Amino acid sequence: MPTGTITRFFTSQGYGYITPDGNDGDYVVTLDECSDLRRSQLSEGLRVQFDEGDGTTGLTASNVVLLID
């Protein structure tokens, strides 16, 4: 599973972007894919692990979990 950082998250709209380590392009992530995180916990700069996907809008992230350093 790749890891990366939430670089932007729009709480009111329920989606954002993850930049993977190695910066291979941003992945779109929706609040529904952040199973162990609540809306109030999502913020820019969080380190996460996720599954890669390819959706109709481009690269997508699913099964997103917070990494504890």
N, C-alpha and C positions, 0 to 999 in steps of 0.2 A: 504494500500500500504506500503510495506516495505521501509525502508530508509537504506542508506549505504554511503560508501566513494569510490570514484574512486581511486583504488590503483595503477593501471597501465593503461596507454593509449598510444597506438602507432599511433600517428597522421598520419604518412605517409601511414600506412596500414588501418586506419579507424576503428580500434577496440581496445578494452581494457577490463578491469576487474573491477567489483564492488564487494567490500567486504561488506556484509550486517552487520548492527548492530547485535551483537550477534555472529558474525563470523561463520555462518553456511555453509561456502563454498563460493567460488567466482562465480559470474555470469558473463557471457560473454556479452558485450555490443558492438553494432556497431554504427557508426556515424549516420546511418539512424534512429536509435531509440531515438536519442537525439533531439527531435523536436524543442525545444526552444534554443538550444545551437549551436553556430557556431564552426567550426573546431578550430579556434584560441582560443576559450574560454575553451576548454576541457583540463584539466590538472589533474595530480595526486593531491589528497587531497581534491577535491571538494565534498561537501555533496550533495547527490541526493536522490530522491524518484523515485520508479520504480514499474512496474508490473512484477511479476515472470512468467517465462515460462520454459518449458523443451524441448529443441531442440535436434537435432541429435548429437550435440557435448556436451551436458550436460545442466546445468542451464543457462538460458538466461534472460536478462533484456530488457524490452520494455517500451515505453512511459516514457522515462527518463526525469525528470525535475530537475532543480537546486533548492536546498533549500537555502533560504536566512536566515542567522542567525541573 
